[in-house]
């Protein structure tokens, strides 16, 4: 039974890597504008 799990993990290893890379890229792209706007607002005292 354990060999089936190992075989599945070996097959889907590339998918996990691609999903992890996309997750990091999207988190950087989506979080950066929010943090920049908060920093700009606090330095200008509008926040």
C-alpha positions in Angstrom: 0.0 0.0 0.0 2.9 2.4 0.8 4.3 2.0 -2.7 1.2 3.6 -4.2 1.7 6.7 -2.1 5.4 6.9 -3.1 4.6 6.4 -6.7 2.0 9.2 -6.6 4.3 11.6 -4.9 7.0 11.0 -7.4 4.6 11.6 -10.3 3.2 14.8 -8.8 6.5 16.2 -7.6 6.7 18.7 -10.5 3.2 19.9 -9.9 4.0 20.6 -6.2 7.1 22.6 -7.2 5.2 24.7 -9.8 2.4 25.4 -7.4 4.9 26.5 -4.7 6.7 28.8 -7.1 3.4 30.4 -8.3 2.2 30.8 -4.7 5.4 32.8 -3.8 5.2 34.9 -7.0 1.5 35.7 -6.5 2.0 36.5 -2.8 4.8 38.9 -3.6 2.8 40.6 -6.4 -0.4 40.9 -4.4 1.0 41.9 -1.0 3.6 44.4 -2.2 1.1 47.2 -3.3 -0.7 46.9 0.1 2.5 47.2 2.1 3.7 50.1 0.0 0.5 52.0 0.4 0.5 51.5 4.1 4.1 52.7 4.4 3.3 55.7 2.2 0.2 56.5 4.2 2.0 56.3 7.5 4.9 58.5 6.3 2.4 61.1 5.0 0.3 60.8 8.2 -2.9 60.0 6.3 -3.3 56.6 7.9 
